[in-house]
Amino acid sequence: VQLQAFGGGLVQAGGSLRLSCAASERTFRSYNMGWFRQAPGKEREFVAAINWSGSFTSYADSVKGRFTISRDNAKNTVYLQMNSLKPEDTAVYYCASRRVGVVATTSEVDYWGQGTQVTVSS
């Protein structure tokens, strides 16, 4: 499945952004989805995940309470609503899919989308 992420940009600390990731296939609804991010000089890290139906979500401790992952299977799209953004949230954000099981680590990802840059200024 091909994934395309968009919605990144430059925002001041405390602001909000919503990332979207559109999938190319109708089988999207059977995939578990996630968001990861990679800051300069750091490894790619897990941010949030959602199961195929949207009934289960999980978050990294660093974003819990600030970020919300959701999906619209009718639109083949997964979202990441980011509120109360901090400078340490600055990174390239990647959407990812996994056919079986909720994704939690980079090694579990079946498909990656291209990244979208999020920059939070202080």
FIDO-589321 format. One record per atom (N, C-alpha, C): residue in one letter; z, x, y; residue number from 1; atom name. Coordinates in steps of 0.02 Angstrom, whole numbers, plus 50000, padded with zeros to 5 digits. Atoms other than C-alpha are relative to their C-alpha. Layout:
SITE  a  Z  X  Y  NUM  CA
...
END
This chain:
SITE  v  50000  50042  49941  1  N
SITE  v  50000  50000  50000  1  CA
SITE  v  50000  50044  50062  1  C
SITE  q  50002  49963  49937  2  N
SITE  q  49958  50063  50174  2  CA
SITE  q  50048  49968  50050  2  C
SITE  l  49950  50023  49952  3  N
SITE  l  50094  50052  50305  3  CA
SITE  l  49985  50029  50068  3  C
SITE  q  50011  49976  49932  4  N
SITE  q  50074  50064  50492  4  CA
SITE  q  50058  49978  50044  4  C
SITE  a  49942  50013  49958  5  N
SITE  a  50225  50079  50605  5  CA
SITE  a  49981  50005  50074  5  C
SITE  f  50011  49996  49928  6  N
SITE  f  50225  50047  50791  6  CA
SITE  f  50059  49969  50036  6  C
SITE  g  49945  50027  49961  7  N
SITE  g  50340  49999  50933  7  CA
SITE  g  50046  50052  50030  7  C
SITE  g  49958  49948  49971  8  N
SITE  g  50417  50166  50976  8  CA
SITE  g  49986  50010  50074  8  C
SITE  g  50010  49987  49929  9  N
SITE  g  50435  50230  51151  9  CA
SITE  g  50060  50036  50029  9  C
SITE  l  49947  49967  49963  10  N
SITE  l  50550  50301  51283  10  CA
SITE  l  50046  49946  50029  10  C
SITE  v  49951  50049  49976  11  N
SITE  v  50709  50205  51324  11  CA
SITE  v  50063  50036  50022  11  C
SITE  q  49937  49971  49978  12  N
SITE  q  50870  50241  51416  12  CA
SITE  q  50056  49984  49951  12  C
SITE  a  49941  50012  50043  13  N
SITE  a  51034  50254  51324  13  CA
SITE  a  50028  49931  50016  13  C
SITE  g  49975  50068  49992  14  N
SITE  g  51105  50082  51294  14  CA
SITE  g  49946  49947  49995  14  C
SITE  g  50056  50046  50004  15  N
SITE  g  50933  50004  51286  15  CA
SITE  g  49983  49980  49929  15  C
SITE  s  50021  50027  50065  16  N
SITE  s  50841  49919  51144  16  CA
SITE  s  49925  50012  49989  16  C
SITE  l  50070  49997  50022  17  N
SITE  l  50678  49938  51049  17  CA
SITE  l  49994  49962  49935  17  C
SITE  r  50013  50029  50065  18  N
SITE  r  50601  49844  50905  18  CA
SITE  r  49939  50033  49970  18  C
SITE  l  50055  49969  50037  19  N
SITE  l  50496  49938  50780  19  CA
SITE  l  49972  49949  49951  19  C
SITE  s  50033  50043  50050  20  N
SITE  s  50370  49849  50670  20  CA
SITE  s  49961  50044  49952  20  C
SITE  c  50039  49965  50051  21  N
SITE  c  50285  49905  50511  21  CA
SITE  c  49958  49949  49963  21  C
SITE  a  50045  50048  50032  22  N
SITE  a  50133  49811  50450  22  CA
SITE  a  49970  50030  49937  22  C
SITE  a  50027  49977  50064  23  N
SITE  a  50075  49824  50270  23  CA
SITE  a  49931  49970  49989  23  C
SITE  s  50070  50019  50008  24  N
SITE  s  49897  49811  50213  24  CA
SITE  s  49987  49950  49945  24  C
SITE  e  50012  50040  50059  25  N
SITE  e  49922  49709  50056  25  CA
SITE  e  50045  49938  49997  25  C
SITE  r  49959  50060  50009  26  N
SITE  r  49982  49536  50011  26  CA
SITE  r  50058  50014  49953  26  C
SITE  t  49946  49983  50047  27  N
SITE  t  50087  49619  49875  27  CA
SITE  t  50061  50028  50036  27  C
SITE  f  49944  49977  49959  28  N
SITE  f  50198  49677  50018  28  CA
SITE  f  50063  49961  49983  28  C
SITE  r  49941  50042  50010  29  N
SITE  r  50312  49532  49978  29  CA
SITE  r  50039  50019  49937  29  C
SITE  s  49965  49978  50060  30  N
SITE  s  50356  49613  49812  30  CA
SITE  s  50031  50069  50008  30  C
SITE  y  49974  49932  49989  31  N
SITE  y  50403  49781  49889  31  CA
SITE  y  50067  49998  50038  31  C
SITE  n  49940  49986  49962  32  N
SITE  n  50574  49837  49945  32  CA
SITE  n  49981  50049  50056  32  C
SITE  m  50021  49961  49942  33  N
SITE  m  50562  49915  50118  33  CA
SITE  m  50058  50037  50032  33  C
SITE  g  49948  49963  49966  34  N
SITE  g  50655  50041  50221  34  CA
SITE  g  49974  50036  50062  34  C
SITE  w  50015  49958  49942  35  N
SITE  w  50660  50143  50380  35  CA
SITE  w  50039  50065  49993  35  C
SITE  f  49971  49933  49998  36  N
SITE  f  50694  50329  50390  36  CA
SITE  f  49984  50030  50068  36  C
SITE  r  50015  49965  49938  37  N
SITE  r  50697  50448  50537  37  CA
SITE  r  50009  50074  49991  37  C
SITE  q  49997  49927  50003  38  N
SITE  q  50673  50632  50568  38  CA
SITE  q  50001  50027  50071  38  C
SITE  a  49992  49968  49935  39  N
SITE  a  50737  50724  50720  39  CA
SITE  a  49974  50072  49995  39  C
SITE  p  50025  49931  50001  40  N
SITE  p  50667  50895  50769  40  CA
SITE  p  50049  50047  49967  40  C
SITE  g  49958  49951  50033  41  N
SITE  g  50734  51030  50655  41  CA
SITE  g  50047  49973  49948  41  C
SITE  k  49956  50032  50049  42  N
SITE  k  50820  50906  50541  42  CA
SITE  k  49960  49969  49943  42  C
SITE  e  50032  50033  50056  43  N
SITE  e  50783  50828  50374  43  CA
SITE  e  49992  49925  50014  43  C
SITE  r  50010  50072  49994  44  N
SITE  r  50717  50653  50360  44  CA
SITE  r  50060  49964  49968  44  C
SITE  e  49940  50033  50024  45  N
SITE  e  50862  50533  50339  45  CA
SITE  e  49991  49924  49997  45  C
SITE  f  50001  50072  50009  46  N
SITE  f  50889  50355  50283  46  CA
SITE  f  50030  49965  50061  46  C
SITE  v  49974  50040  49945  47  N
SITE  v  50915  50224  50419  47  CA
SITE  v  50020  49930  49976  47  C
SITE  a  49986  50069  50021  48  N
SITE  a  50903  50050  50342  48  CA
SITE  a  49952  49980  49944  48  C
SITE  a  50042  50025  50054  49  N
SITE  a  50834  49956  50193  49  CA
SITE  a  50009  49925  49991  49  C
SITE  i  49998  50072  50013  50  N
SITE  i  50794  49778  50143  50  CA
SITE  i  49964  49987  49934  50  C
SITE  n  50033  50013  50064  51  N
SITE  n  50750  49705  49975  51  CA
SITE  n  49940  49954  50010  51  C
SITE  w  50064  50035  49994  52  N
SITE  w  50591  49609  49937  52  CA
SITE  w  50007  49931  50031  52  C
SITE  s  49993  50069  49976  53  N
SITE  s  50662  49438  49980  53  CA
SITE  s  50035  49997  50068  53  C
SITE  g  49962  50000  49938  54  N
SITE  g  50765  49490  50131  54  CA
SITE  g  50073  49979  49990  54  C
SITE  s  49932  50023  50013  55  N
SITE  s  50927  49436  50046  55  CA
SITE  s  50051  50056  49999  55  C
SITE  f  49955  49943  50002  56  N
SITE  f  50999  49612  50042  56  CA
SITE  f  49977  50052  50050  56  C
SITE  t  50015  49945  49954  57  N
SITE  t  51009  49745  50177  57  CA
SITE  t  50054  50053  49995  57  C
SITE  s  49951  49945  49998  58  N
SITE  s  51093  49914  50192  58  CA
SITE  s  49983  50045  50059  58  C
SITE  y  50008  49959  49940  59  N
SITE  y  51119  50035  50336  59  CA
SITE  y  50037  50066  49993  59  C
SITE  a  49963  49938  49992  60  N
SITE  a  51167  50213  50371  60  CA
SITE  a  50060  49986  50045  60  C
SITE  d  49939  50010  49960  61  N
SITE  d  51341  50224  50445  61  CA
SITE  d  49987  50011  50074  61  C
SITE  s  50013  49983  49930  62  N
SITE  s  51270  50298  50604  62  CA
SITE  s  49967  49944  50040  62  C
SITE  v  50035  50054  49964  63  N
SITE  v  51172  50140  50645  63  CA
SITE  v  50030  49932  49986  63  C
SITE  k  49971  50065  50019  64  N
SITE  k  51279  50004  50568  64  CA
SITE  k  50030  49966  50062  64  C
SITE  g  49976  50038  49943  65  N
SITE  g  51316  49868  50694  65  CA
SITE  g  49955  50004  50061  65  C
SITE  r  50046  49992  49943  66  N
SITE  r  51178  49926  50811  66  CA
SITE  r  49928  49983  49981  66  C
SITE  f  50068  50011  50024  67  N
SITE  f  51019  49913  50707  67  CA
SITE  f  49999  49942  49951  67  C
SITE  t  50010  50055  50047  68  N
SITE  t  50953  49764  50610  68  CA
SITE  t  49931  50004  49970  68  C
SITE  i  50064  50001  50035  69  N
SITE  i  50817  49769  50479  69  CA
SITE  i  49985  49928  49977  69  C
SITE  s  50020  50067  50022  70  N
SITE  s  50720  49611  50439  70  CA
SITE  s  49927  50003  49977  70  C
SITE  r  50069  50001  50022  71  N
SITE  r  50554  49560  50364  71  CA
SITE  r  49972  49929  50004  71  C
SITE  d  50036  50063  50001  72  N
SITE  d  50425  49423  50375  72  CA
SITE  d  49944  50007  49949  72  C
SITE  n  50049  49990  50053  73  N
SITE  n  50330  49414  50212  73  CA
SITE  n  49935  49963  50013  73  C
SITE  a  50062  50036  49982  74  N
SITE  a  50206  49289  50283  74  CA
SITE  a  49955  50043  50044  74  C
SITE  k  50038  49955  49955  75  N
SITE  k  50153  49424  50408  75  CA
SITE  k  49995  50070  49972  75  C
SITE  n  50002  49933  50030  76  N
SITE  n  50170  49572  50289  76  CA
SITE  n  50030  50053  50046  76  C
SITE  t  49971  49956  49949  77  N
SITE  t  50286  49652  50416  77  CA
SITE  t  50075  50007  49991  77  C
SITE  v  49928  49987  49999  78  N
SITE  v  50457  49732  50418  78  CA
SITE  v  50017  50026  50070  78  C
SITE  y  49979  49983  49932  79  N
SITE  y  50555  49757  50579  79  CA
SITE  y  50064  50041  49999  79  C
SITE  l  49936  49967  49988  80  N
SITE  l  50693  49868  50644  80  CA
SITE  l  50018  49988  50073  80  C
SITE  q  49975  50012  49933  81  N
SITE  q  50785  49800  50794  81  CA
SITE  q  50055  50050  50014  81  C
SITE  m  49953  49947  49982  82  N
SITE  m  50877  49942  50879  82  CA
SITE  m  50032  49984  50067  82  C
SITE  n  49963  50015  49939  83  N
SITE  n  51011  49901  51007  83  CA
SITE  n  50050  50056  50014  83  C
SITE  s  49950  49950  49981  84  N
SITE  s  51136  50008  51101  84  CA
SITE  s  49978  50070  49981  84  C
SITE  l  50028  49936  50021  85  N
SITE  l  51025  50158  51077  85  CA
SITE  l  50036  50058  50033  85  C
SITE  k  49967  49940  49977  86  N
SITE  k  51099  50331  51095  86  CA
SITE  k  49950  50058  49999  86  C
SITE  p  50045  49942  50002  87  N
SITE  p  51016  50499  51130  87  CA
SITE  p  49992  50029  49930  87  C
SITE  e  50004  49974  50069  88  N
SITE  e  51056  50550  50951  88  CA
SITE  e  49956  49958  49954  88  C
SITE  d  50047  50040  50038  89  N
SITE  d  50942  50410  50891  89  CA
SITE  d  49928  50025  50010  89  C
SITE  t  50067  49972  49987  90  N
SITE  t  50793  50510  50958  90  CA
SITE  t  49973  50032  49936  90  C
SITE  a  50031  49975  50061  91  N
SITE  a  50677  50544  50812  91  CA
SITE  a  49932  49966  49991  91  C
SITE  v  50059  50036  50024  92  N
SITE  v  50513  50499  50730  92  CA
SITE  v  50024  49953  49945  92  C
SITE  y  49979  50050  50048  93  N
SITE  y  50542  50339  50634  93  CA
SITE  y  49943  49982  49953  93  C
SITE  y  50049  50013  50052  94  N
SITE  y  50451  50306  50470  94  CA
SITE  y  50019  49938  49960  94  C
SITE  c  49987  50053  50048  95  N
SITE  c  50436  50148  50369  95  CA
SITE  c  49979  50023  49931  95  C
SITE  a  50010  49977  50068  96  N
SITE  a  50436  50163  50182  96  CA
SITE  a  50005  49940  49953  96  C
SITE  s  49996  50054  50049  97  N
SITE  s  50413  50055  50029  97  CA
SITE  s  50017  50028  49931  97  C
SITE  r  49983  49983  50068  98  N
SITE  r  50477  50057  49853  98  CA
SITE  r  49989  49938  49956  98  C
SITE  r  50019  50057  50041  99  N
SITE  r  50413  49949  49712  99  CA
SITE  r  50060  49970  49963  99  C
SITE  v  49943  50023  50040  100  N
SITE  v  50571  49940  49606  100  CA
SITE  v  50064  50030  50027  100  C
SITE  g  49937  49977  49975  101  N
SITE  g  50744  49949  49680  101  CA
SITE  g  50000  50009  50076  101  C
SITE  v  49993  49990  49928  102  N
SITE  v  50810  49958  49857  102  CA
SITE  v  49999  50074  50016  102  C
SITE  v  50007  49929  49984  103  N
SITE  v  50764  50122  49939  103  CA
SITE  v  50061  50025  50038  103  C
SITE  a  49942  49971  49967  104  N
SITE  a  50904  50237  49995  104  CA
SITE  a  49990  50075  50015  104  C
SITE  t  50013  49929  49989  105  N
SITE  t  50837  50415  49985  105  CA
SITE  t  49925  50013  50004  105  C
SITE  t  50072  49984  49992  106  N
SITE  t  50672  50499  50026  106  CA
SITE  t  49966  50007  49932  106  C
SITE  s  50031  49989  50066  107  N
SITE  s  50643  50539  49842  107  CA
SITE  s  49983  49934  49965  107  C
SITE  e  50012  50065  50031  108  N
SITE  e  50641  50353  49800  108  CA
SITE  e  49940  49964  50030  108  C
SITE  v  50054  50034  49964  109  N
SITE  v  50499  50310  49918  109  CA
SITE  v  49934  50007  49962  109  C
SITE  d  50066  50000  50031  110  N
SITE  d  50332  50261  49842  110  CA
SITE  d  49945  50012  50052  110  C
SITE  y  50050  49993  49948  111  N
SITE  y  50234  50248  50004  111  CA
SITE  y  50034  50009  50068  111  C
SITE  w  49977  49988  49932  112  N
SITE  w  50262  50313  50180  112  CA
SITE  w  49948  49973  50050  112  C
SITE  g  50043  50014  49945  113  N
SITE  g  50192  50247  50341  113  CA
SITE  g  49998  50059  50047  113  C
SITE  q  49999  49946  49950  114  N
SITE  q  50146  50359  50486  114  CA
SITE  q  50058  49987  50047  114  C
SITE  g  49940  50007  49959  115  N
SITE  g  50288  50390  50607  115  CA
SITE  g  49986  49971  50069  115  C
SITE  t  50003  50022  49930  116  N
SITE  t  50323  50315  50777  116  CA
SITE  t  50059  50032  50036  116  C
SITE  q  49950  49962  49964  117  N
SITE  q  50418  50416  50906  117  CA
SITE  q  50046  49954  50041  117  C
SITE  v  49949  50034  49959  118  N
SITE  v  50579  50348  50980  118  CA
SITE  v  50038  50054  50038  118  C
SITE  t  49965  49951  49958  119  N
SITE  t  50653  50445  51126  119  CA
SITE  t  50050  49962  50043  119  C
SITE  v  49947  50032  49961  120  N
SITE  v  50819  50395  51203  120  CA
SITE  v  50026  50051  50050  120  C
SITE  s  49977  49955  49948  121  N
SITE  s  50861  50475  51369  121  CA
SITE  s  50072  49983  50020  121  C
SITE  s  49930  50011  49982  122  N
SITE  s  51039  50499  51427  122  CA
SITE  s  50006  49984  50074  122  C
END
